[in-house]
Amino acid sequence: MRLIVLGATSSIAAATARLYAADGATILLVGRDGSRLEQSAADLRIRGAERVEIAVCDLAASEDAERQLQGFADQIGGMDHLLLAYGILGDQGQAERNLVAAEEILRVNFNSAAAWSLATANFLERQGRGSLIVIGSVAGDRGRRANFIYGAAKAGLAALVEGIAHRFADKGPRAVLIKPGPTVTPMTEGMTRTGALWAKPEQVASIIYKRGTRGGPVAYAPGFWRYIMLVIRNLPSVIFNRMEI
Ligand SMILES: NC(=O)c1ccc[n+]([C@@H]2O[C@H](COP(=O)([O-])OP(=O)(O)OC[C@H]3O[C@@H](n4cnc5c(N)ncnc54)[C@H](OP(=O)(O)O)[C@@H]3O)[C@@H](O)[C@H]2O)c1
């Protein structure tokens, strides 16, 4: 198993990579911070990975995702799974006042992620097998005043990944969108992170790991978010718009 992780310094990605390492996978960690990637690579080798390489890259700045993706795959002798994990939450209030900040949220979470997803889809289609696993968010299921710019990017990404899964339906490769609920990671630092709805990165990671090889094209993490979001999506706007959620 050869895994490429885009955004490998993410807490959810790191927890997922540990599960692949325990299985003896060969892993390429891609991210912006070389020293953190090196630390993570050393940890994964101890945990059983066959081989771990790193690539330092600003994933939102790529101008040729297909060529760069081929380079990543060549670095570890091929690609079976790709986990797209990077993202930014951004500051919703600031982004409403300053459209440059809004565009940055959309560019990182949608435009660049879409380019990597499409490049991966083409690679997997040529190869006839393998999995594209993309981390979306429950925030993409219904726009809320607290984070609808980030949510819009994740909603766009959801449609894109579902479309790739549809394109693959009668072919060998798989595409899976993982939709985590609120998770205790650096992204949510500063929020009040108590209560039963908050997950640990390891809980989300175990769902990502399982769904990389089996199951349908969309997975909520933890799974109970499927039912919560079913209710939230179907609330009439006259009720929804009065809620502080
Ligand atoms: N935490 C939550 O509550 C939650 C809920 C739903 C979905 N998600 C999604 O889960 C994914 C993982 O996030 P996380 O919770 O694990 O948060 P995290 O630990 O803060 O990870 C986010 C990662 O994205 C990386 N990143 C951002 N922009 C990048 C770029 N241009 N190039 C390369 N790397 C970049 C960051 O790298 P640097 O360290 O270099 O900045 C960071 O490692 C994200 O897609 C997020 O939207 C999170």
The ligand as an SDF file (V2000), in Angstrom:
LIG
                    3D

 48 52  0  0  0  0  0  0  0  0999 V2000
  -11.0950   20.1800   13.1200 N   0  0  0  0  0  0  0  0  0  0  0  0
  -12.3860   20.2150   12.7520 C   0  0  0  0  0  0  0  0  0  0  0  0
  -13.2830   20.5030   13.5570 O   0  0  0  0  0  0  0  0  0  0  0  0
  -12.7630   19.8260   11.3370 C   0  0  0  0  0  0  0  0  0  0  0  0
  -14.1280   19.5760   11.0720 C   0  0  0  0  0  0  0  0  0  0  0  0
  -14.5010   19.2510    9.7750 C   0  0  0  0  0  0  0  0  0  0  0  0
  -13.5480   19.1590    8.7800 C   0  0  0  0  0  0  0  0  0  0  0  0
  -12.2340   19.4280    9.0820 N   0  0  0  0  0  0  0  0  0  0  0  0
  -11.2720   19.3360    7.9760 C   0  0  0  0  0  0  0  0  0  0  0  0
  -10.3000   18.3670    8.3100 O   0  0  0  0  0  0  0  0  0  0  0  0
   -9.1020   18.6380    7.5840 C   0  0  0  0  0  0  0  0  0  0  0  0
   -7.9310   18.5190    8.5150 C   0  0  0  0  0  0  0  0  0  0  0  0
   -7.9570   19.5630    9.4740 O   0  0  0  0  0  0  0  0  0  0  0  0
   -7.5470   19.3620   11.0050 P   0  0  0  0  0  0  0  0  0  0  0  0
   -8.7800   19.4390   11.8040 O   0  0  0  0  0  0  0  0  0  0  0  0
   -6.6620   18.1730   11.1230 O   0  0  0  0  0  0  0  0  0  0  0  0
   -6.7790   20.7110   11.3160 O   0  0  0  0  0  0  0  0  0  0  0  0
   -5.2360   21.0800   11.3810 P   0  0  0  0  0  0  0  0  0  0  0  0
   -4.5140   20.1540   12.2870 O   0  0  0  0  0  0  0  0  0  0  0  0
   -5.2150   22.5440   11.6630 O   0  0  0  0  0  0  0  0  0  0  0  0
   -4.7460   20.7970    9.8980 O   0  0  0  0  0  0  0  0  0  0  0  0
   -4.9130   21.6450    8.8160 C   0  0  0  0  0  0  0  0  0  0  0  0
   -3.6550   21.4680    8.0020 C   0  0  0  0  0  0  0  0  0  0  0  0
   -3.7880   22.0550    6.7220 O   0  0  0  0  0  0  0  0  0  0  0  0
   -2.4930   22.4980    6.3600 C   0  0  0  0  0  0  0  0  0  0  0  0
   -2.5340   23.4810    5.2970 N   0  0  0  0  0  0  0  0  0  0  0  0
   -3.3230   24.5720    5.2220 C   0  0  0  0  0  0  0  0  0  0  0  0
   -3.0540   25.2360    4.0940 N   0  0  0  0  0  0  0  0  0  0  0  0
   -2.0770   24.5330    3.4520 C   0  0  0  0  0  0  0  0  0  0  0  0
   -1.3680   24.7310    2.2420 C   0  0  0  0  0  0  0  0  0  0  0  0
   -1.6150   25.7940    1.4650 N   0  0  0  0  0  0  0  0  0  0  0  0
   -0.4330   23.8320    1.8840 N   0  0  0  0  0  0  0  0  0  0  0  0
   -0.1590   22.7730    2.6790 C   0  0  0  0  0  0  0  0  0  0  0  0
   -0.7980   22.5360    3.8470 N   0  0  0  0  0  0  0  0  0  0  0  0
   -1.7400   23.4220    4.2220 C   0  0  0  0  0  0  0  0  0  0  0  0
   -1.9310   23.0940    7.6360 C   0  0  0  0  0  0  0  0  0  0  0  0
   -0.5450   23.1430    7.5110 O   0  0  0  0  0  0  0  0  0  0  0  0
    0.3420   24.2510    8.2630 P   0  0  0  0  0  0  0  0  0  0  0  0
    0.6210   23.6380    9.6130 O   0  0  0  0  0  0  0  0  0  0  0  0
    1.5400   24.3700    7.3920 O   0  0  0  0  0  0  0  0  0  0  0  0
   -0.4800   25.4960    8.3550 O   0  0  0  0  0  0  0  0  0  0  0  0
   -2.4200   22.0870    8.6670 C   0  0  0  0  0  0  0  0  0  0  0  0
   -1.4900   21.0740    8.8650 O   0  0  0  0  0  0  0  0  0  0  0  0
   -9.2840   20.0230    6.9500 C   0  0  0  0  0  0  0  0  0  0  0  0
   -9.6450   19.8470    5.5940 O   0  0  0  0  0  0  0  0  0  0  0  0
  -10.4730   20.5850    7.7050 C   0  0  0  0  0  0  0  0  0  0  0  0
  -11.1770   21.5340    6.9290 O   0  0  0  0  0  0  0  0  0  0  0  0
  -11.8230   19.7430   10.3350 C   0  0  0  0  0  0  0  0  0  0  0  0
  1  2  1  0
  2  3  2  0
  2  4  1  0
  4  5  1  0
  4 48  2  0
  5  6  2  0
  6  7  1  0
  7  8  2  0
  8  9  1  0
  8 48  1  0
  9 10  1  0
  9 46  1  0
 10 11  1  0
 11 12  1  0
 11 44  1  0
 12 13  1  0
 13 14  1  0
 14 15  2  0
 14 16  1  0
 14 17  1  0
 17 18  1  0
 18 19  2  0
 18 20  1  0
 18 21  1  0
 21 22  1  0
 22 23  1  0
 23 24  1  0
 23 42  1  0
 24 25  1  0
 25 26  1  0
 25 36  1  0
 26 27  1  0
 26 35  1  0
 27 28  2  0
 28 29  1  0
 29 30  1  0
 29 35  2  0
 30 31  1  0
 30 32  2  0
 32 33  1  0
 33 34  2  0
 34 35  1  0
 36 37  1  0
 36 42  1  0
 37 38  1  0
 38 39  2  0
 38 40  1  0
 38 41  1  0
 42 43  1  0
 44 45  1  0
 44 46  1  0
 46 47  1  0
M  CHG  2   8   1  16  -1
M  END
$$$$
